[in-house]
Amino acid sequence: MAWAIGAGSTGSTPFAPAVGANAIGVLRAALLVGVLGLAGALLQGGSVTEAVGRELVIGQAIPPLAAALALSAAAILVAIGVFAGYPIATAFTVTGAVVGAGLALGGDPNWPKYAQIGALWVGTPFLGGGAAYGIARLLRADGVPERWLIPSLGGVLGLTLAHLRFDLLGSPGERGSLARWTAWKLDLDPSLGMPLATAAAALTVGALVYATVRSDPRQGARRFVVALGALVAFSAGGSQVGLAAGPMLPVVEGTVIEPMHVIGVAGGAMLLGSWTGAPRMIKAVAQDYGSLGPRRSIAALLPSYLIAQTAVLFGIPISFNEVVISAVVGSGLAAGSEAVSARKIIRTVLAWIGSLVLAFGACWGLVFVLPL
């Protein structure tokens, strides 16, 4: 499952807009996304892993054979999408498979969690696509100097970077942010230290971006696209590793194997998937869903990063294919409807819905029939 995630959503979507803008090559993008995805899995993977492993079904732990069945069904569906050139929504398949298996075993549905997941799944195309459309229109406006607007977006990026949650920065059982950790290291009261750290991060990132775009705005914009792609790849690792590692938590509970061991192994398999299977999907997302230049790529990647970190913060399994493709479509629409392949989008959405229904139905039926 982790290999299929690396070859599909985690490996293909983060750098696809950057590849479409000719800011980075396909093979180099696949190499970087694997390394960054592994780093994200190790530093931010605990939140979604806990949600997938323990919060989708109440009152029923999934035994090893049922977990293997759910992971196998989801992995097969995602792998079919990879080789067919259609980015299947991994969160849809894994969530459907785990919920189907858990309910067939007699577990109870966790309706509040489903409502939270469903709200983000349904809202992502509108939030991500709408934000990407708005940013792309702003970047295309004649009266807005690009050398000032792009550094301003960098400042917004710095604000969010200060508040990313990492598994290693908090106390045991908690996840700490860079701003809080900085305030603690400087022995400052959090009410003073955190705003100072946030402002410093915003100014630093904004200044770095300004220095990059000042002399050559177009080349600077391409470099900013690559940096955003790196952040999206890191976020993808922190989010998507839980889809593979989560179903294993009930299996290893009570053994000498720690959840972090499972996350590390899954992260390594995702890296291999990115290196061996991602180039095909990078090409598909970069070229088949919209024609992107550097400015529209910035517009697509910034909201993708923000939505991804929101999912990590609240422990919500989310499909990176849905996140990035929605943003790519929104930024492409800013240049006119001819910049977006409507036929490809419709087929992809149908594939997402079909994979969710098929994974749920197959796992529910097989677990219900087999003596698991």
Backbone torsions as a table, in degrees:
resi	resn	phi	psi	omega
1	MET	NA	-43.2	179.6
2	ALA	-64.4	-38.3	176.7
3	TRP	-61.9	-44.6	-179.4
4	ALA	-64.3	-37.0	177.2
5	ILE	-65.1	-43.6	178.7
6	GLY	-63.4	-38.6	179.3
7	ALA	-75.2	-25.1	-176.5
8	GLY	-99.9	-99.4	-169.6
9	SER	-68.4	-49.8	-176.5
10	THR	-67.6	-37.5	-176.1
11	GLY	-81.9	-25.9	-171.1
12	SER	-100.5	-42.5	-167.1
13	THR	-79.4	-35.0	-174.1
14	PRO	-58.2	-43.2	-176.8
15	PHE	-100.7	2.3	-178.0
16	ALA	-59.0	-45.4	176.5
17	PRO	-61.8	-35.9	178.4
18	ALA	-66.3	-37.7	176.3
19	VAL	-66.9	-41.5	178.7
20	GLY	-62.3	-28.8	178.5
21	ALA	-89.4	7.2	-178.5
22	ASN	59.1	30.5	177.7
23	ALA	-88.1	-18.8	-179.1
24	ILE	-157.6	150.5	179.5
25	GLY	-80.6	162.4	-175.9
26	VAL	-63.3	-48.3	-175.9
27	LEU	-67.9	-39.7	177.3
28	ARG	-65.4	-37.6	177.6
29	ALA	-63.0	-43.1	179.0
30	ALA	-63.0	-38.4	178.3
31	LEU	-64.4	-48.3	-177.8
32	LEU	-67.2	-39.7	-175.5
33	VAL	-67.1	-30.5	177.0
34	GLY	-66.7	-45.9	-179.7
35	VAL	-66.1	-46.0	-178.5
36	LEU	-68.2	-36.1	176.9
37	GLY	-64.2	-39.3	176.7
38	LEU	-63.7	-42.5	178.3
39	ALA	-61.6	-43.3	177.8
40	GLY	-63.7	-38.3	179.0
41	ALA	-62.5	-42.7	-177.5
42	LEU	-73.1	-32.4	-174.1
43	LEU	-95.7	-24.3	-176.0
44	GLN	-133.0	10.1	-171.0
45	GLY	-79.4	-11.2	-173.5
46	GLY	-68.9	-33.7	-172.8
47	SER	-64.7	-55.5	-178.1
48	VAL	-71.1	-32.3	177.2
49	THR	-59.5	-45.4	177.5
50	GLU	-61.9	-41.9	-178.2
51	ALA	-64.0	-47.0	-178.7
52	VAL	-68.5	-37.3	-175.6
53	GLY	-78.7	-29.4	-170.3
54	ARG	-132.2	-7.3	-172.1
55	GLU	-116.2	-5.1	-178.6
56	LEU	-80.9	-32.3	179.3
57	VAL	-131.6	137.6	-176.1
58	ILE	-104.0	138.2	170.2
59	GLY	81.3	8.3	-178.9
60	GLN	-150.4	110.3	174.0
61	ALA	-75.2	143.4	-178.8
62	ILE	-86.2	120.9	179.8
63	PRO	-71.1	167.4	-173.9
64	PRO	-57.0	-44.7	-177.3
65	LEU	-65.9	-38.2	177.8
66	ALA	-67.5	-38.6	176.9
67	ALA	-64.1	-42.0	178.2
68	ALA	-63.0	-39.3	179.3
69	LEU	-65.4	-44.3	-179.1
70	ALA	-64.0	-45.7	-180.0
71	LEU	-65.4	-38.9	-179.7
72	SER	-65.7	-44.6	-179.8
73	ALA	-61.7	-45.5	180.0
74	ALA	-65.6	-41.3	-178.5
75	ALA	-64.4	-39.1	-179.9
76	ILE	-63.9	-44.2	-179.8
77	LEU	-62.9	-43.9	-179.5
78	VAL	-66.5	-41.0	-179.8
79	ALA	-64.2	-37.5	176.2
80	ILE	-60.3	-43.0	177.9
81	GLY	-62.6	-39.0	-179.8
82	VAL	-61.9	-47.5	-176.2
83	PHE	-77.9	-20.2	176.2
84	ALA	-87.5	-10.7	179.9
85	GLY	85.6	13.7	177.2
86	TYR	-113.4	120.5	-178.4
87	PRO	-74.1	98.5	178.5
88	ILE	-70.0	142.8	179.6
89	ALA	-75.7	104.7	-175.5
90	THR	-63.1	-37.5	179.8
91	ALA	-63.6	-35.7	179.2
92	PHE	-65.1	-45.5	-175.9
93	THR	-69.1	-45.2	-177.8
94	VAL	-68.3	-43.9	179.3
95	THR	-62.3	-45.1	178.0
96	GLY	-61.1	-41.6	-179.1
97	ALA	-66.9	-45.4	-178.3
98	VAL	-66.8	-43.8	179.2
99	VAL	-65.0	-42.5	178.2
100	GLY	-60.3	-45.9	179.4
101	ALA	-65.3	-43.2	-178.5
102	GLY	-65.3	-41.7	178.8
103	LEU	-68.3	-36.7	178.2
104	ALA	-65.4	-27.9	178.2
105	LEU	-81.2	-4.9	178.5
106	GLY	105.5	7.9	177.9
107	GLY	-74.2	166.0	179.9
108	ASP	-103.2	142.7	177.8
109	PRO	-68.9	142.2	177.7
110	ASN	-97.1	83.3	-172.2
111	TRP	-60.9	-42.0	177.9
112	PRO	-58.5	-39.0	178.4
113	LYS	-68.7	-39.4	178.4
114	TYR	-62.5	-38.8	178.8
115	ALA	-63.8	-40.5	178.7
116	GLN	-64.4	-45.3	179.9
117	ILE	-64.7	-46.8	-177.7
118	GLY	-62.6	-37.5	179.8
119	ALA	-62.4	-42.0	-179.9
120	LEU	-71.9	-39.3	179.0
121	TRP	-62.1	-45.5	-178.1
122	VAL	-73.1	-37.1	-176.9
123	GLY	-77.6	-21.8	-175.8
124	THR	-57.1	-48.4	-179.8
125	PRO	-59.7	-34.9	-178.3
126	PHE	-79.4	-43.4	-179.7
127	LEU	-70.0	-52.7	-178.3
128	GLY	-67.3	-47.2	179.9
129	GLY	-65.5	-40.7	179.1
130	GLY	-66.0	-43.8	178.0
131	ALA	-63.9	-41.6	179.1
132	ALA	-63.6	-40.3	178.3
133	TYR	-62.2	-45.3	-179.3
134	GLY	-64.0	-43.5	179.6
135	ILE	-65.8	-40.6	179.8
136	ALA	-64.1	-41.0	177.6
137	ARG	-63.7	-38.8	179.4
138	LEU	-65.7	-41.2	179.9
139	LEU	-68.8	-25.4	-179.8
140	ARG	-87.2	-10.6	-177.0
141	ALA	-66.2	139.4	-176.5
142	ASP	-71.9	-32.5	-174.3
143	GLY	-84.9	2.8	-177.4
144	VAL	-109.7	112.3	179.8
145	PRO	-64.6	125.5	-177.9
146	GLU	-64.4	-33.6	-177.1
147	ARG	-68.3	-16.3	175.4
148	TRP	-102.8	-33.9	-176.3
149	LEU	-69.2	-44.7	-178.7
150	ILE	-64.4	-44.1	173.6
151	PRO	-60.3	-33.0	176.4
152	SER	-63.4	-40.6	174.9
153	LEU	-64.3	-34.4	174.9
154	GLY	-63.6	-37.3	176.0
155	GLY	-63.1	-41.5	175.5
156	VAL	-60.8	-40.1	177.7
157	LEU	-61.6	-41.9	178.6
158	GLY	-62.7	-37.3	177.0
159	LEU	-57.8	-43.5	-178.2
160	THR	-74.0	-35.1	-179.4
161	LEU	-59.9	-35.2	-178.8
162	ALA	-65.5	-19.5	-174.7
163	HIS	-115.3	14.9	172.4
164	LEU	-63.7	140.5	178.4
165	ARG	-95.9	132.5	179.5
166	PHE	-123.6	141.7	-178.2
167	ASP	-64.4	-28.0	-172.8
168	LEU	-92.4	-8.8	-174.7
169	LEU	-94.7	-15.8	-177.7
170	GLY	-96.3	176.1	173.8
171	SER	-71.5	166.1	-178.5
172	PRO	-52.7	128.1	-179.3
173	GLY	85.8	-1.5	179.6
174	GLU	-127.6	164.0	179.1
175	ARG	-121.6	126.3	-175.7
176	GLY	-103.9	157.3	179.0
177	SER	-98.3	162.9	177.4
178	LEU	-64.4	-37.5	-180.0
179	ALA	-64.6	-45.3	179.7
180	ARG	-66.3	-41.3	-179.9
181	TRP	-63.3	-40.4	178.5
182	THR	-64.0	-43.4	178.4
183	ALA	-61.5	-38.5	179.3
184	TRP	-68.3	-41.6	-179.9
185	LYS	-65.2	-35.1	179.8
186	LEU	-88.1	3.3	178.7
187	ASP	57.3	46.3	178.5
188	LEU	-109.7	151.3	173.8
189	ASP	-63.4	133.8	-177.1
190	PRO	-55.5	-33.4	-179.5
191	SER	-65.3	-23.3	176.7
192	LEU	-102.6	-43.3	-174.7
193	GLY	-67.6	-39.0	-178.1
194	MET	-67.6	-45.6	174.9
195	PRO	-60.8	-37.5	178.2
196	LEU	-64.6	-44.0	179.2
197	ALA	-64.6	-37.7	178.9
198	THR	-65.2	-46.2	179.0
199	ALA	-63.3	-39.9	179.1
200	ALA	-63.7	-40.6	179.3
201	ALA	-64.9	-42.8	-179.8
202	ALA	-63.5	-45.6	-179.3
203	LEU	-65.8	-40.3	-178.0
204	THR	-65.5	-49.0	-179.1
205	VAL	-65.3	-43.2	178.5
206	GLY	-60.5	-41.0	179.5
207	ALA	-66.8	-40.1	178.3
208	LEU	-63.5	-42.8	178.9
209	VAL	-66.2	-40.1	178.6
210	TYR	-61.3	-43.2	178.3
211	ALA	-62.5	-30.0	-179.1
212	THR	-76.0	-39.3	-174.1
213	VAL	-94.2	-8.4	-173.2
214	ARG	-63.7	-49.2	-174.6
215	SER	-80.1	-38.6	-178.0
216	ASP	-138.0	90.2	-174.7
217	PRO	-56.5	-40.0	-176.7
218	ARG	-69.3	-46.0	178.4
219	GLN	-67.0	-37.7	176.6
220	GLY	-62.9	-38.4	177.8
221	ALA	-63.5	-39.3	177.8
222	ARG	-63.3	-40.6	178.7
223	ARG	-66.3	-37.2	176.7
224	PHE	-65.3	-36.6	176.6
225	VAL	-61.6	-44.3	179.4
226	VAL	-63.4	-40.9	178.7
227	ALA	-63.7	-41.9	176.7
228	LEU	-64.1	-40.8	177.1
229	GLY	-60.4	-37.6	177.8
230	ALA	-63.5	-41.9	179.0
231	LEU	-66.9	-38.8	177.3
232	VAL	-66.2	-39.3	177.5
233	ALA	-63.4	-42.1	176.9
234	PHE	-61.6	-44.7	179.4
235	SER	-64.9	-36.2	178.8
236	ALA	-62.3	-41.8	177.8
237	GLY	-62.1	-42.6	179.4
238	GLY	-65.6	-30.1	-179.1
239	SER	-87.9	-48.4	-169.5
240	GLN	-77.3	-23.3	-179.3
241	VAL	-62.6	-29.2	179.3
242	GLY	-64.7	-25.3	179.3
243	LEU	-67.9	-31.0	177.9
244	ALA	-91.8	-39.2	-175.4
245	ALA	-83.3	-29.0	-175.0
246	GLY	-56.3	-50.8	-179.8
247	PRO	-61.8	-14.8	179.9
248	MET	-83.9	-16.2	-175.3
249	LEU	-60.1	-46.9	177.2
250	PRO	-63.3	-26.5	-178.1
251	VAL	-72.1	-40.5	-175.4
252	VAL	-92.5	-4.7	-178.9
253	GLU	-62.3	132.8	-178.1
254	GLY	86.4	1.9	177.9
255	THR	-107.5	-179.3	179.1
256	VAL	-78.4	-7.0	-179.0
257	ILE	-82.6	124.9	178.9
258	GLU	-90.0	154.1	176.8
259	PRO	-54.9	-34.7	-179.3
260	MET	-65.5	-30.5	176.3
261	HIS	-64.1	-43.2	179.8
262	VAL	-64.7	-42.8	179.1
263	ILE	-61.9	-41.5	179.6
264	GLY	-63.5	-42.6	178.7
265	VAL	-65.7	-42.9	178.7
266	ALA	-64.5	-39.4	177.6
267	GLY	-62.9	-39.4	176.5
268	GLY	-64.5	-39.0	177.2
269	ALA	-68.0	-35.4	175.1
270	MET	-62.9	-39.6	177.3
271	LEU	-59.6	-45.2	178.5
272	LEU	-63.3	-38.7	177.7
273	GLY	-63.6	-39.6	178.8
274	SER	-64.2	-40.2	-177.0
275	TRP	-74.1	-32.2	-173.0
276	THR	-100.6	-27.3	-174.0
277	GLY	-122.0	-8.6	-172.4
278	ALA	-74.8	-32.6	-174.5
279	PRO	-53.6	-38.3	-179.8
280	ARG	-61.0	-44.4	-177.1
281	MET	-76.2	-31.8	175.1
282	ILE	-59.1	-43.9	178.8
283	LYS	-62.7	-42.1	-177.3
284	ALA	-63.3	-48.1	-177.7
285	VAL	-70.3	-36.8	-175.6
286	ALA	-70.6	-33.2	-170.7
287	GLN	-114.0	-28.0	-170.6
288	ASP	-89.8	-19.2	-174.9
289	TYR	-104.5	-8.4	179.1
290	GLY	169.3	150.3	178.6
291	SER	-93.9	114.3	-171.4
292	LEU	-117.1	134.6	166.8
293	GLY	-101.6	-175.2	-178.4
294	PRO	-58.7	-42.3	-177.0
295	ARG	-67.8	-43.5	178.7
296	ARG	-69.4	-28.1	175.7
297	SER	-68.0	-40.9	174.7
298	ILE	-59.7	-43.9	-179.3
299	ALA	-63.2	-31.3	-179.8
300	ALA	-80.5	-38.7	-171.7
301	LEU	-79.8	-34.5	-177.2
302	LEU	-63.5	-51.1	176.0
303	PRO	-66.0	-29.5	176.9
304	SER	-61.9	-43.8	177.8
305	TYR	-62.6	-43.3	-178.2
306	LEU	-66.0	-42.1	178.6
307	ILE	-66.4	-39.7	179.9
308	ALA	-62.3	-43.4	-180.0
309	GLN	-70.7	-29.3	173.4
310	THR	-63.3	-42.4	178.4
311	ALA	-64.0	-40.7	178.1
312	VAL	-64.8	-41.3	-178.1
313	LEU	-60.4	-43.0	-176.2
314	PHE	-96.7	3.1	178.4
315	GLY	66.0	45.5	-178.4
316	ILE	-109.8	122.1	174.6
317	PRO	-67.7	125.0	-176.1
318	ILE	-134.7	148.2	179.8
319	SER	-86.8	122.9	177.3
320	PHE	-72.1	-27.0	174.4
321	ASN	-62.1	-43.2	177.9
322	GLU	-64.2	-44.0	-176.8
323	VAL	-61.6	-54.9	-172.9
324	VAL	-73.6	-41.0	-179.1
325	ILE	-64.6	-39.0	176.7
326	SER	-60.7	-43.0	179.3
327	ALA	-68.6	-37.7	177.5
328	VAL	-62.6	-42.5	179.0
329	VAL	-64.7	-44.0	179.9
330	GLY	-61.6	-44.3	179.3
331	SER	-69.5	-32.6	177.4
332	GLY	-67.7	-35.3	179.2
333	LEU	-65.1	-24.2	177.6
334	ALA	-63.2	-22.2	178.1
335	ALA	-97.8	1.8	-178.8
336	GLY	114.2	152.6	-175.6
337	SER	-64.5	-23.0	-179.9
338	GLU	-69.9	-12.2	179.8
339	ALA	-85.1	0.1	-176.1
340	VAL	-125.5	135.8	177.9
341	SER	-86.8	97.4	-176.7
342	ALA	-65.2	-39.3	-179.2
343	ARG	-61.9	-42.9	179.5
344	LYS	-65.8	-37.8	-179.7
345	ILE	-64.7	-45.8	-179.1
346	ILE	-61.6	-44.2	179.1
347	ARG	-63.3	-37.5	-179.7
348	THR	-66.9	-44.1	179.0
349	VAL	-61.8	-42.4	177.6
350	LEU	-63.1	-37.1	177.7
351	ALA	-66.0	-38.5	177.5
352	TRP	-61.5	-50.8	-178.7
353	ILE	-63.4	-42.7	179.6
354	GLY	-63.1	-38.3	-179.9
355	SER	-66.8	-37.3	177.6
356	LEU	-64.1	-48.9	-178.7
357	VAL	-65.5	-43.7	-177.5
358	LEU	-66.4	-43.0	179.8
359	ALA	-64.3	-43.8	178.4
360	PHE	-62.6	-50.6	-176.7
361	GLY	-63.8	-42.8	-178.1
362	ALA	-64.8	-46.6	-178.0
363	CYS	-70.1	-39.6	177.5
364	TRP	-61.8	-46.3	-177.7
365	GLY	-65.7	-46.2	-177.3
366	LEU	-68.1	-42.5	179.3
367	VAL	-67.4	-35.6	179.9
368	PHE	-67.1	-36.2	-175.9
369	VAL	-84.3	-43.0	-175.2
370	LEU	-77.4	150.7	-179.9
371	PRO	-80.1	70.1	-178.8
372	LEU	-96.6	NA	NA
